[in-house]
Amino acid sequence: MTVQFVLLYQAKSTLDVAALEAAREGAVKHGSMSAMQAGLARGLAPLYARQADATGVQSALLAAQSAVVKTVSIEIVSPQRP
């Protein structure tokens, strides 16, 4: 049970960092949706990693990008556009 809690907390922490990365990209790139999606994918990539080499990193990033494009909805809440 303790191991499951640790894994859950690690996944939550990764998601928190990914959301922060997406928000940062959106702030820097003037609310660009593609920039926010790229930032979110970079943050989520560790959840898709299966190998600790360059190929594993690349495949994890590609899998995260695919998942973000297919399943994630990003909503800009502030500032509101006219």
Distance bins in CASP14 RR format, pairs under 12 A and 6 or more apart:
PFRMAT RR
TARGET T0000
AUTHOR 0000-0000-0000
RMODE 2
METHOD distances of the structure
MODEL  1
1 7 0 0 0 0 0 1 0 0 0 0 0
1 8 0 0 0 0 0 1 0 0 0 0 0
2 8 0 0 0 0 0 1 0 0 0 0 0
2 9 0 0 0 0 0 1 0 0 0 0 0
3 9 0 0 0 0 0 1 0 0 0 0 0
3 10 0 0 0 0 0 1 0 0 0 0 0
4 10 0 0 0 0 0 1 0 0 0 0 0
4 11 0 0 0 0 0 1 0 0 0 0 0
5 11 0 0 0 0 0 1 0 0 0 0 0
5 12 0 0 0 0 0 1 0 0 0 0 0
6 12 0 0 0 0 0 1 0 0 0 0 0
6 13 0 0 0 0 0 1 0 0 0 0 0
7 13 0 0 0 0 0 1 0 0 0 0 0
7 14 0 0 0 0 0 1 0 0 0 0 0
7 47 0 0 0 0 0 1 0 0 0 0 0
8 14 0 0 0 0 0 1 0 0 0 0 0
8 15 0 0 0 0 0 1 0 0 0 0 0
9 15 0 0 0 0 0 1 0 0 0 0 0
9 16 0 0 0 0 0 1 0 0 0 0 0
10 16 0 0 0 0 0 1 0 0 0 0 0
10 17 0 0 0 0 0 1 0 0 0 0 0
10 46 0 0 0 0 1 0 0 0 0 0 0
10 47 0 0 0 0 1 0 0 0 0 0 0
11 17 0 0 0 0 0 1 0 0 0 0 0
11 18 0 0 0 0 0 1 0 0 0 0 0
11 43 0 0 0 0 0 1 0 0 0 0 0
11 44 0 0 0 0 1 0 0 0 0 0 0
11 46 0 0 0 0 1 0 0 0 0 0 0
11 47 1 0 0 1 0 0 0 0 0 0 0
11 48 0 0 0 0 0 1 0 0 0 0 0
12 18 0 0 0 0 0 1 0 0 0 0 0
12 19 0 0 0 0 0 1 0 0 0 0 0
12 47 0 0 0 0 0 1 0 0 0 0 0
13 19 0 0 0 0 0 1 0 0 0 0 0
13 20 0 0 0 0 0 1 0 0 0 0 0
13 43 0 0 0 0 0 1 0 0 0 0 0
13 44 0 0 0 0 0 1 0 0 0 0 0
13 46 0 0 0 0 1 0 0 0 0 0 0
13 47 0 0 0 0 0 1 0 0 0 0 0
14 20 0 0 0 0 0 1 0 0 0 0 0
14 21 0 0 0 0 0 1 0 0 0 0 0
14 40 0 0 0 0 0 1 0 0 0 0 0
14 42 0 0 0 0 0 1 0 0 0 0 0
14 43 1 0 0 1 0 0 0 0 0 0 0
14 44 1 0 0 1 0 0 0 0 0 0 0
14 45 0 0 0 0 1 0 0 0 0 0 0
14 46 1 0 1 0 0 0 0 0 0 0 0
14 47 1 0 1 0 0 0 0 0 0 0 0
14 48 0 0 0 0 0 1 0 0 0 0 0
14 49 0 0 0 0 0 1 0 0 0 0 0
14 60 0 0 0 0 0 1 0 0 0 0 0
14 64 0 0 0 0 0 1 0 0 0 0 0
15 21 0 0 0 0 0 1 0 0 0 0 0
15 22 0 0 0 0 0 1 0 0 0 0 0
15 40 0 0 0 0 1 0 0 0 0 0 0
15 43 0 0 0 0 1 0 0 0 0 0 0
15 44 1 0 0 1 0 0 0 0 0 0 0
15 46 0 0 0 0 0 1 0 0 0 0 0
15 47 0 0 0 0 1 0 0 0 0 0 0
15 64 0 0 0 0 0 1 0 0 0 0 0
15 72 0 0 0 0 0 1 0 0 0 0 0
16 22 0 0 0 0 0 1 0 0 0 0 0
16 23 0 0 0 0 0 1 0 0 0 0 0
16 40 0 0 0 0 0 1 0 0 0 0 0
16 43 0 0 0 0 1 0 0 0 0 0 0
16 44 0 0 0 0 0 1 0 0 0 0 0
17 23 0 0 0 0 0 1 0 0 0 0 0
17 24 0 0 0 0 0 1 0 0 0 0 0
17 39 0 0 0 0 0 1 0 0 0 0 0
17 40 0 0 0 0 0 1 0 0 0 0 0
17 42 0 0 0 0 1 0 0 0 0 0 0
17 43 1 0 1 0 0 0 0 0 0 0 0
17 44 0 0 0 0 1 0 0 0 0 0 0
17 45 0 0 0 0 0 1 0 0 0 0 0
17 46 0 0 0 0 1 0 0 0 0 0 0
17 47 0 0 0 0 0 1 0 0 0 0 0
18 24 0 0 0 0 0 1 0 0 0 0 0
18 25 0 0 0 0 0 1 0 0 0 0 0
18 36 0 0 0 0 0 1 0 0 0 0 0
18 37 0 0 0 0 0 1 0 0 0 0 0
18 38 0 0 0 0 0 1 0 0 0 0 0
18 39 1 0 0 1 0 0 0 0 0 0 0
18 40 1 0 1 0 0 0 0 0 0 0 0
18 41 0 0 0 0 1 0 0 0 0 0 0
18 42 1 0 0 1 0 0 0 0 0 0 0
18 43 1 1 0 0 0 0 0 0 0 0 0
18 44 1 0 1 0 0 0 0 0 0 0 0
18 45 0 0 0 0 1 0 0 0 0 0 0
18 46 0 0 0 0 1 0 0 0 0 0 0
18 47 0 0 0 0 1 0 0 0 0 0 0
18 48 0 0 0 0 0 1 0 0 0 0 0
18 64 0 0 0 0 1 0 0 0 0 0 0
18 67 0 0 0 0 0 1 0 0 0 0 0
18 68 0 0 0 0 1 0 0 0 0 0 0
18 72 0 0 0 0 1 0 0 0 0 0 0
18 74 0 0 0 0 0 1 0 0 0 0 0
19 25 0 0 0 0 0 1 0 0 0 0 0
19 26 0 0 0 0 0 1 0 0 0 0 0
19 36 0 0 0 0 1 0 0 0 0 0 0
19 39 0 0 0 0 1 0 0 0 0 0 0
19 40 1 0 0 1 0 0 0 0 0 0 0
19 41 0 0 0 0 0 1 0 0 0 0 0
19 42 0 0 0 0 0 1 0 0 0 0 0
19 43 0 0 0 0 1 0 0 0 0 0 0
19 44 0 0 0 0 1 0 0 0 0 0 0
19 68 0 0 0 0 0 1 0 0 0 0 0
19 72 0 0 0 0 0 1 0 0 0 0 0
19 74 0 0 0 0 1 0 0 0 0 0 0
20 26 0 0 0 0 0 1 0 0 0 0 0
20 27 0 0 0 0 0 1 0 0 0 0 0
20 36 0 0 0 0 0 1 0 0 0 0 0
20 39 0 0 0 0 1 0 0 0 0 0 0
20 40 0 0 0 0 1 0 0 0 0 0 0
20 42 0 0 0 0 0 1 0 0 0 0 0
20 43 0 0 0 0 1 0 0 0 0 0 0
20 44 0 0 0 0 0 1 0 0 0 0 0
21 27 0 0 0 0 0 1 0 0 0 0 0
21 28 0 0 0 0 0 1 0 0 0 0 0
21 35 0 0 0 0 0 1 0 0 0 0 0
21 36 0 0 0 0 1 0 0 0 0 0 0
21 37 0 0 0 0 0 1 0 0 0 0 0
21 38 0 0 0 0 1 0 0 0 0 0 0
21 39 1 0 1 0 0 0 0 0 0 0 0
21 40 1 0 0 1 0 0 0 0 0 0 0
21 41 0 0 0 0 1 0 0 0 0 0 0
21 42 1 0 1 0 0 0 0 0 0 0 0
21 43 1 0 1 0 0 0 0 0 0 0 0
21 44 0 0 0 0 1 0 0 0 0 0 0
21 45 0 0 0 0 0 1 0 0 0 0 0
21 46 0 0 0 0 0 1 0 0 0 0 0
21 64 0 0 0 0 0 1 0 0 0 0 0
21 68 0 0 0 0 0 1 0 0 0 0 0
22 28 0 0 0 0 0 1 0 0 0 0 0
22 29 0 0 0 0 0 1 0 0 0 0 0
22 31 0 0 0 0 0 1 0 0 0 0 0
22 32 0 0 0 0 0 1 0 0 0 0 0
22 33 0 0 0 0 1 0 0 0 0 0 0
22 34 0 0 0 0 0 1 0 0 0 0 0
22 35 0 0 0 0 1 0 0 0 0 0 0
22 36 1 0 1 0 0 0 0 0 0 0 0
22 37 1 0 0 1 0 0 0 0 0 0 0
22 38 0 0 0 0 1 0 0 0 0 0 0
22 39 1 0 1 0 0 0 0 0 0 0 0
22 40 1 1 0 0 0 0 0 0 0 0 0
22 41 0 0 0 0 1 0 0 0 0 0 0
22 42 0 0 0 0 1 0 0 0 0 0 0
22 43 1 0 0 1 0 0 0 0 0 0 0
22 44 0 0 0 0 1 0 0 0 0 0 0
22 64 0 0 0 0 0 1 0 0 0 0 0
22 68 0 0 0 0 1 0 0 0 0 0 0
22 72 0 0 0 0 1 0 0 0 0 0 0
22 73 0 0 0 0 0 1 0 0 0 0 0
22 74 1 0 0 1 0 0 0 0 0 0 0
22 75 0 0 0 0 0 1 0 0 0 0 0
22 76 0 0 0 0 0 1 0 0 0 0 0
23 29 0 0 0 0 0 1 0 0 0 0 0
23 31 0 0 0 0 1 0 0 0 0 0 0
23 35 0 0 0 0 0 1 0 0 0 0 0
23 36 1 0 0 1 0 0 0 0 0 0 0
23 39 0 0 0 0 1 0 0 0 0 0 0
23 40 0 0 0 0 1 0 0 0 0 0 0
23 43 0 0 0 0 0 1 0 0 0 0 0
23 74 0 0 0 0 1 0 0 0 0 0 0
23 75 0 0 0 0 0 1 0 0 0 0 0
23 76 0 0 0 0 1 0 0 0 0 0 0
23 77 0 0 0 0 0 1 0 0 0 0 0
23 78 0 0 0 0 0 1 0 0 0 0 0
24 31 0 0 0 0 0 1 0 0 0 0 0
24 32 0 0 0 0 0 1 0 0 0 0 0
24 35 0 0 0 0 1 0 0 0 0 0 0
24 36 0 0 0 0 1 0 0 0 0 0 0
24 38 0 0 0 0 0 1 0 0 0 0 0
24 39 1 0 0 1 0 0 0 0 0 0 0
24 40 0 0 0 0 0 1 0 0 0 0 0
24 42 0 0 0 0 0 1 0 0 0 0 0
24 43 0 0 0 0 0 1 0 0 0 0 0
25 31 0 0 0 0 1 0 0 0 0 0 0
25 32 1 0 0 1 0 0 0 0 0 0 0
25 33 0 0 0 0 1 0 0 0 0 0 0
25 34 0 0 0 0 1 0 0 0 0 0 0
25 35 1 0 1 0 0 0 0 0 0 0 0
25 36 1 0 1 0 0 0 0 0 0 0 0
25 37 0 0 0 0 1 0 0 0 0 0 0
25 38 1 0 0 1 0 0 0 0 0 0 0
25 39 1 0 1 0 0 0 0 0 0 0 0
25 40 0 0 0 0 1 0 0 0 0 0 0
25 41 0 0 0 0 0 1 0 0 0 0 0
25 42 0 0 0 0 1 0 0 0 0 0 0
25 43 0 0 0 0 0 1 0 0 0 0 0
25 68 0 0 0 0 0 1 0 0 0 0 0
25 74 0 0 0 0 0 1 0 0 0 0 0
26 32 1 0 0 1 0 0 0 0 0 0 0
26 33 0 0 0 0 1 0 0 0 0 0 0
26 34 0 0 0 0 1 0 0 0 0 0 0
26 35 1 0 1 0 0 0 0 0 0 0 0
26 36 1 0 1 0 0 0 0 0 0 0 0
26 37 0 0 0 0 1 0 0 0 0 0 0
26 38 0 0 0 0 1 0 0 0 0 0 0
26 39 0 0 0 0 1 0 0 0 0 0 0
26 40 0 0 0 0 0 1 0 0 0 0 0
26 74 0 0 0 0 1 0 0 0 0 0 0
26 76 0 0 0 0 1 0 0 0 0 0 0
26 78 0 0 0 0 0 1 0 0 0 0 0
26 79 0 0 0 0 0 1 0 0 0 0 0
27 35 0 0 0 0 1 0 0 0 0 0 0
27 36 0 0 0 0 1 0 0 0 0 0 0
27 39 0 0 0 0 0 1 0 0 0 0 0
27 76 0 0 0 0 0 1 0 0 0 0 0
27 78 0 0 0 0 0 1 0 0 0 0 0
27 79 0 0 0 0 0 1 0 0 0 0 0
28 35 1 0 0 1 0 0 0 0 0 0 0
28 36 0 0 0 0 0 1 0 0 0 0 0
28 38 0 0 0 0 0 1 0 0 0 0 0
28 39 0 0 0 0 0 1 0 0 0 0 0
29 35 1 1 0 0 0 0 0 0 0 0 0
29 36 1 0 0 1 0 0 0 0 0 0 0
29 37 0 0 0 0 0 1 0 0 0 0 0
29 38 0 0 0 0 1 0 0 0 0 0 0
29 39 0 0 0 0 1 0 0 0 0 0 0
30 36 0 0 0 0 0 1 0 0 0 0 0
30 76 0 0 0 0 0 1 0 0 0 0 0
30 79 0 0 0 0 0 1 0 0 0 0 0
30 81 0 0 0 0 0 1 0 0 0 0 0
31 37 0 0 0 0 0 1 0 0 0 0 0
31 39 0 0 0 0 0 1 0 0 0 0 0
31 74 0 0 0 0 1 0 0 0 0 0 0
31 75 0 0 0 0 0 1 0 0 0 0 0
31 76 1 0 0 1 0 0 0 0 0 0 0
31 77 0 0 0 0 0 1 0 0 0 0 0
31 78 0 0 0 0 0 1 0 0 0 0 0
31 79 0 0 0 0 1 0 0 0 0 0 0
31 81 0 0 0 0 1 0 0 0 0 0 0
32 38 0 0 0 0 1 0 0 0 0 0 0
32 39 0 0 0 0 0 1 0 0 0 0 0
32 74 0 0 0 0 0 1 0 0 0 0 0
32 76 0 0 0 0 0 1 0 0 0 0 0
33 39 0 0 0 0 0 1 0 0 0 0 0
33 40 0 0 0 0 0 1 0 0 0 0 0
33 68 0 0 0 0 0 1 0 0 0 0 0
33 69 0 0 0 0 0 1 0 0 0 0 0
33 72 0 0 0 0 0 1 0 0 0 0 0
33 73 0 0 0 0 0 1 0 0 0 0 0
33 74 1 0 0 1 0 0 0 0 0 0 0
33 75 0 0 0 0 0 1 0 0 0 0 0
33 76 0 0 0 0 1 0 0 0 0 0 0
33 81 0 0 0 0 0 1 0 0 0 0 0
34 40 0 0 0 0 0 1 0 0 0 0 0
34 41 0 0 0 0 0 1 0 0 0 0 0
34 65 0 0 0 0 0 1 0 0 0 0 0
34 68 0 0 0 0 0 1 0 0 0 0 0
34 69 0 0 0 0 1 0 0 0 0 0 0
34 74 0 0 0 0 0 1 0 0 0 0 0
35 41 0 0 0 0 0 1 0 0 0 0 0
35 42 0 0 0 0 0 1 0 0 0 0 0
35 68 0 0 0 0 0 1 0 0 0 0 0
35 74 0 0 0 0 0 1 0 0 0 0 0
35 76 0 0 0 0 0 1 0 0 0 0 0
36 42 0 0 0 0 0 1 0 0 0 0 0
36 43 0 0 0 0 0 1 0 0 0 0 0
36 68 0 0 0 0 1 0 0 0 0 0 0
36 69 0 0 0 0 0 1 0 0 0 0 0
36 72 0 0 0 0 1 0 0 0 0 0 0
36 73 0 0 0 0 0 1 0 0 0 0 0
36 74 1 0 1 0 0 0 0 0 0 0 0
36 75 0 0 0 0 0 1 0 0 0 0 0
36 76 0 0 0 0 1 0 0 0 0 0 0
37 43 0 0 0 0 0 1 0 0 0 0 0
37 44 0 0 0 0 0 1 0 0 0 0 0
37 64 0 0 0 0 1 0 0 0 0 0 0
37 65 1 0 0 1 0 0 0 0 0 0 0
37 66 0 0 0 0 0 1 0 0 0 0 0
37 67 0 0 0 0 0 1 0 0 0 0 0
37 68 1 0 1 0 0 0 0 0 0 0 0
37 69 1 0 0 1 0 0 0 0 0 0 0
37 70 0 0 0 0 0 1 0 0 0 0 0
37 71 0 0 0 0 0 1 0 0 0 0 0
37 72 1 0 0 1 0 0 0 0 0 0 0
37 73 0 0 0 0 0 1 0 0 0 0 0
37 74 1 0 0 1 0 0 0 0 0 0 0
38 44 0 0 0 0 0 1 0 0 0 0 0
38 45 0 0 0 0 0 1 0 0 0 0 0
38 61 0 0 0 0 1 0 0 0 0 0 0
38 64 0 0 0 0 1 0 0 0 0 0 0
38 65 1 0 0 1 0 0 0 0 0 0 0
38 68 0 0 0 0 1 0 0 0 0 0 0
38 69 0 0 0 0 0 1 0 0 0 0 0
38 72 0 0 0 0 0 1 0 0 0 0 0
38 74 0 0 0 0 0 1 0 0 0 0 0
39 45 0 0 0 0 1 0 0 0 0 0 0
39 61 0 0 0 0 0 1 0 0 0 0 0
39 64 0 0 0 0 1 0 0 0 0 0 0
39 65 0 0 0 0 1 0 0 0 0 0 0
39 68 0 0 0 0 1 0 0 0 0 0 0
39 72 0 0 0 0 0 1 0 0 0 0 0
39 74 0 0 0 0 0 1 0 0 0 0 0
40 47 0 0 0 0 0 1 0 0 0 0 0
40 61 0 0 0 0 0 1 0 0 0 0 0
40 64 0 0 0 0 1 0 0 0 0 0 0
40 65 0 0 0 0 1 0 0 0 0 0 0
40 67 0 0 0 0 1 0 0 0 0 0 0
40 68 1 0 1 0 0 0 0 0 0 0 0
40 69 0 0 0 0 0 1 0 0 0 0 0
40 71 0 0 0 0 0 1 0 0 0 0 0
40 72 1 0 0 1 0 0 0 0 0 0 0
40 73 0 0 0 0 0 1 0 0 0 0 0
40 74 1 0 0 1 0 0 0 0 0 0 0
41 47 0 0 0 0 0 1 0 0 0 0 0
41 48 0 0 0 0 1 0 0 0 0 0 0
41 60 0 0 0 0 1 0 0 0 0 0 0
41 61 1 0 0 1 0 0 0 0 0 0 0
41 62 0 0 0 0 1 0 0 0 0 0 0
41 63 0 0 0 0 1 0 0 0 0 0 0
41 64 1 0 1 0 0 0 0 0 0 0 0
41 65 1 0 1 0 0 0 0 0 0 0 0
41 66 0 0 0 0 1 0 0 0 0 0 0
41 67 1 0 0 1 0 0 0 0 0 0 0
41 68 1 0 1 0 0 0 0 0 0 0 0
41 69 0 0 0 0 1 0 0 0 0 0 0
41 70 0 0 0 0 0 1 0 0 0 0 0
41 71 0 0 0 0 0 1 0 0 0 0 0
41 72 0 0 0 0 1 0 0 0 0 0 0
41 74 0 0 0 0 0 1 0 0 0 0 0
42 48 0 0 0 0 0 1 0 0 0 0 0
42 57 0 0 0 0 0 1 0 0 0 0 0
42 60 0 0 0 0 0 1 0 0 0 0 0
42 61 1 0 0 1 0 0 0 0 0 0 0
42 62 0 0 0 0 0 1 0 0 0 0 0
42 64 1 0 0 1 0 0 0 0 0 0 0
42 65 0 0 0 0 1 0 0 0 0 0 0
42 68 0 0 0 0 1 0 0 0 0 0 0
43 49 0 0 0 0 0 1 0 0 0 0 0
43 60 0 0 0 0 0 1 0 0 0 0 0
43 61 0 0 0 0 1 0 0 0 0 0 0
43 64 1 0 0 1 0 0 0 0 0 0 0
43 65 0 0 0 0 0 1 0 0 0 0 0
43 67 0 0 0 0 0 1 0 0 0 0 0
43 68 0 0 0 0 1 0 0 0 0 0 0
43 72 0 0 0 0 0 1 0 0 0 0 0
44 60 0 0 0 0 1 0 0 0 0 0 0
44 61 0 0 0 0 1 0 0 0 0 0 0
44 62 0 0 0 0 0 1 0 0 0 0 0
44 63 0 0 0 0 1 0 0 0 0 0 0
44 64 1 0 1 0 0 0 0 0 0 0 0
44 65 0 0 0 0 1 0 0 0 0 0 0
44 66 0 0 0 0 0 1 0 0 0 0 0
44 67 1 0 0 1 0 0 0 0 0 0 0
44 68 1 0 0 1 0 0 0 0 0 0 0
44 69 0 0 0 0 0 1 0 0 0 0 0
44 71 0 0 0 0 0 1 0 0 0 0 0
44 72 0 0 0 0 1 0 0 0 0 0 0
45 56 0 0 0 0 1 0 0 0 0 0 0
45 57 1 0 0 1 0 0 0 0 0 0 0
45 58 0 0 0 0 1 0 0 0 0 0 0
45 59 0 0 0 0 1 0 0 0 0 0 0
45 60 1 0 1 0 0 0 0 0 0 0 0
45 61 1 0 1 0 0 0 0 0 0 0 0
45 62 0 0 0 0 1 0 0 0 0 0 0
45 63 1 0 0 1 0 0 0 0 0 0 0
45 64 1 0 1 0 0 0 0 0 0 0 0
45 65 0 0 0 0 1 0 0 0 0 0 0
45 66 0 0 0 0 0 1 0 0 0 0 0
45 67 0 0 0 0 1 0 0 0 0 0 0
45 68 0 0 0 0 1 0 0 0 0 0 0
46 52 0 0 0 0 0 1 0 0 0 0 0
46 56 0 0 0 0 0 1 0 0 0 0 0
46 57 0 0 0 0 1 0 0 0 0 0 0
46 60 1 0 0 1 0 0 0 0 0 0 0
46 61 0 0 0 0 1 0 0 0 0 0 0
46 63 0 0 0 0 0 1 0 0 0 0 0
46 64 0 0 0 0 1 0 0 0 0 0 0
47 60 0 0 0 0 1 0 0 0 0 0 0
47 61 0 0 0 0 0 1 0 0 0 0 0
47 63 0 0 0 0 1 0 0 0 0 0 0
47 64 1 0 0 1 0 0 0 0 0 0 0
47 67 0 0 0 0 1 0 0 0 0 0 0
47 68 0 0 0 0 0 1 0 0 0 0 0
48 56 0 0 0 0 1 0 0 0 0 0 0
48 57 0 0 0 0 1 0 0 0 0 0 0
48 58 0 0 0 0 0 1 0 0 0 0 0
48 59 1 0 0 1 0 0 0 0 0 0 0
48 60 1 0 1 0 0 0 0 0 0 0 0
48 61 1 0 0 1 0 0 0 0 0 0 0
48 62 0 0 0 0 1 0 0 0 0 0 0
48 63 1 0 1 0 0 0 0 0 0 0 0
48 64 1 0 1 0 0 0 0 0 0 0 0
48 65 0 0 0 0 1 0 0 0 0 0 0
48 66 0 0 0 0 1 0 0 0 0 0 0
48 67 1 0 0 1 0 0 0 0 0 0 0
48 68 0 0 0 0 0 1 0 0 0 0 0
49 55 0 0 0 0 0 1 0 0 0 0 0
49 56 1 0 0 1 0 0 0 0 0 0 0
49 57 1 0 0 1 0 0 0 0 0 0 0
49 58 0 0 0 0 0 1 0 0 0 0 0
49 59 0 0 0 0 1 0 0 0 0 0 0
49 60 1 0 1 0 0 0 0 0 0 0 0
49 61 0 0 0 0 1 0 0 0 0 0 0
49 62 0 0 0 0 0 1 0 0 0 0 0
49 63 0 0 0 0 1 0 0 0 0 0 0
49 64 0 0 0 0 1 0 0 0 0 0 0
50 56 1 0 0 1 0 0 0 0 0 0 0
50 57 0 0 0 0 0 1 0 0 0 0 0
50 58 0 0 0 0 0 1 0 0 0 0 0
50 59 1 0 0 1 0 0 0 0 0 0 0
50 60 1 0 0 1 0 0 0 0 0 0 0
50 63 0 0 0 0 1 0 0 0 0 0 0
51 57 0 0 0 0 1 0 0 0 0 0 0
51 58 0 0 0 0 1 0 0 0 0 0 0
51 59 1 0 0 1 0 0 0 0 0 0 0
51 60 0 0 0 0 1 0 0 0 0 0 0
52 59 0 0 0 0 0 1 0 0 0 0 0
52 60 0 0 0 0 0 1 0 0 0 0 0
53 59 0 0 0 0 1 0 0 0 0 0 0
53 60 0 0 0 0 0 1 0 0 0 0 0
54 60 0 0 0 0 0 1 0 0 0 0 0
54 61 0 0 0 0 0 1 0 0 0 0 0
55 61 0 0 0 0 0 1 0 0 0 0 0
55 62 0 0 0 0 0 1 0 0 0 0 0
56 62 0 0 0 0 1 0 0 0 0 0 0
56 63 0 0 0 0 1 0 0 0 0 0 0
56 64 0 0 0 0 0 1 0 0 0 0 0
57 63 0 0 0 0 0 1 0 0 0 0 0
57 64 0 0 0 0 0 1 0 0 0 0 0
58 64 0 0 0 0 0 1 0 0 0 0 0
58 65 0 0 0 0 0 1 0 0 0 0 0
59 65 0 0 0 0 0 1 0 0 0 0 0
59 66 0 0 0 0 0 1 0 0 0 0 0
60 66 0 0 0 0 0 1 0 0 0 0 0
60 67 0 0 0 0 0 1 0 0 0 0 0
61 67 0 0 0 0 0 1 0 0 0 0 0
61 68 0 0 0 0 0 1 0 0 0 0 0
62 68 0 0 0 0 0 1 0 0 0 0 0
62 69 0 0 0 0 0 1 0 0 0 0 0
63 69 0 0 0 0 0 1 0 0 0 0 0
63 70 0 0 0 0 0 1 0 0 0 0 0
63 71 0 0 0 0 0 1 0 0 0 0 0
64 70 0 0 0 0 0 1 0 0 0 0 0
64 71 0 0 0 0 0 1 0 0 0 0 0
64 72 0 0 0 0 1 0 0 0 0 0 0
65 71 0 0 0 0 0 1 0 0 0 0 0
65 72 0 0 0 0 0 1 0 0 0 0 0
66 72 0 0 0 0 0 1 0 0 0 0 0
68 74 0 0 0 0 1 0 0 0 0 0 0
75 81 0 0 0 0 0 1 0 0 0 0 0
END
